[in-house]
């Protein structure tokens, strides 16, 4: 029967859902529940000269009461306090006898996970001074049990595919490959080591090493996987040619200053778009490697430390796209007209990101202080890609210049967290940070600092009140030097190297980077008004608000045609929420939540010539969520969640209205011990009506105008799965998932062809199946099948199909 139960619990696993975590949890649970000796220190206490009766200790179930008051203080070095609970009262008659019948228990520790208590005995009638937790653990018996557990799995993937692998193999290799998994656990009751290694396919591997000891813990985790990237073939751009002149944007003489000179000529009004893909049909992919490690422990009873180290490397090929406006035409008979040139080519990248974070935490009475210094380093060894620039505006610079350059940088932060327990059931929390990001390519700094202060109180019955104040500020530096052709495209400079009008956008070229600050304050409350009665003891109310302000510097824009200035220096906002939850019964609970936000003058875009504005940032946001869960029996779980969200902006800057309707359901049911079923459904609809500013196709005849675009999108996900224990040694599993997505934009004159460039029609079907067969004690065989069909009917170059079959065996020792 045990083998049958194990088969049922492990059935339904497919690629990536490995047995090692399940085995690891069972082994760790067995170790923690078996004996308190697991918590013993590596060696007994050498300094105490104990009598024969004092050396006796035992682990027993917690029951009865103690004749002397029991004590639970800080736990032994290397363990968190929350793992131990206060001792229950016990009667000495209920305790196991020690070697000396006159002994009575005086102290002990209880493990809240197992309920076991380690008691220390002393002479009868004596309540000895409370020893430390470390002393208690050091006095445990010297005998230790050593345990080893090993789980091993091996198999082979057989695959076949049709079409493009970009989506069906986005994170995995689709060629035939071995699959293997090794996980071993060692423990001597004091220290535990977990070693695991997995080969998922030719491009995917992971490995881990974890050491848990009484004074120090170490973790090392490594992952390697494939990440395929989309390839845009630039088919959504209007081709060059006289027939398309009325579809693309036109230059408008009445909006340009006379400084453009000969650029404003009839021969140059008709602009065209030239799209050039130098790597048609290429697949782009990068290999990602992650290394995540930590070392943590205790320096003293009240001082803990932790050092986190994280490293990521991305190496491979990506698509580098660049746009040049007003490139000189190379078409025969072009007459000097200008074209918008869109260029795409392959770029080899090699990015290395490293983060080191030392942390130290100290507890002094009611005060807890933590200091951390995260340091992040980014470096790259990318291929240099260039494009040809020619005759740019009035400065007439040109040549092959690099683009798609990712700057190397270093970010260093100092962070302090403070927690303090105050009288009247109050708690204070503060988080303060300061740091900077150094751009090594341009020798610029982005400096930032801020704080988060919170004060919580539980003095009044049934209430939890919290007040907070936050601030974050960021300042950016203007580049201290220019690279070609920036120097030519920048307005006159002062002796400090900044543009003459550092607070406005220069007519051409660079502007000073924007600095900003965000300040806010608010309060939150939780109220359970009926704890004293069973009538509505499960009712809880939550509500709160936040009032904030976003300030910006150097966000003043010069409108050339109107000879005026437009600033975006201030954005006040107010957010608020309210919610209620009700636990009607132990098996049924519901919730209703509302969240809103009002923003004045959100960030927007502005045309520097005409001053026309537009934005997708809302002035008003409202969201309502309704949901709950139902667990009538131990073999049935059902959940539901419905959301209604509206975002709108009806101001002089923009006009749009957006509605979202998210909906999710889930169900799990096990009618018998042999059968288990699960199902889920999610739906999202998104509707937007937005007025967008368009320039005129016929300058001087038809004025500028705003036109309303209508967008609609829906997405659905349906999944059904189940498992069946045919016999105690044989189980079957399977499932199907279907994804459907539809996005569309309504046609709008005079651009009737644009909707075809934005349409999304995607169907995805994923089918899985599996068989698990127990061959003997700890040995089993398995079979998995995966079918993945991704069909993109709007852009066929993304469609693909894959069949994957995995077979192998696993063993546990």
Buried (B, 14 or more C-beta within 10 A) or exposed (E): EEBBEBBBBBBBBBBEEBBBEBBBEBBBEEBBEBBBBBBBBEEBBEEEEEEEBBBBBBBBEBEBEBBBEBBBBBBBBBBEEEBBBEBBEBEBEEBEEBEBEEBBBBBBBBBEEBEBBBBBBBBEEEEEEBBBBBBBBBBBBEEBEEBEBBBBBBBEBEBEBEBBBBBBBBEBBBBBBEBBBBBBBBBBBBBBBBBBBBBBBBBBBBBBBBBBBBBBBBBBBBBBBBBBBEBBBBEEBBBBEEEBBEBBEBBBBEBBEEEBEEBBBEEBBBBBBBBEBEBEEBBBBBBBBBBBBBBBBBEEBEEBBBBBBBBBBBBBBBBBBBBBEBBBBEEEEBEEBBBBBBBBBBBBBBBBBBBBBBBBBBBEEEEBBBBBBBBBBBBBEBBEBBBBBBBBBBBEBBEEBEBBEEEBBBBBBEBBBBBBEEEEEBBBBBBBBBBBBBBEEBEBBBBBBBBBBBBBBBEEEBEBBBBBBBBBBBBBBBBEEBEEBEBBBBBEBEEEEBBEBBBBBBBBBBBBBBBBBBBBBBBBBBBBBBEEEEEBEBBBBBBBBBBBEBBBBBBBBBBBBEEEEBEBBEBEBBBBBBBBBBBEEEBBBBBBBBBBBBBEBBBBBBBBBBBBBBBBBBBBBBBBBBBBBBBEEEBBBBBBBBBBBBBBBEBEBBBBBBBBBBBBBBBBBBEEEBBBBBBBBBBBBBBBBBBBBBBBBEBEEEEBEEEEBEBBBBBBBBBBBBBBBEEBBBBBBBBBBBBBBBBBBEEBEEBEEBBEBEEBBBBBBBBBBBBBBBEEEBBBBBBBBBBBBBBBEBBEBBBBBBBBBBBBBBBBE
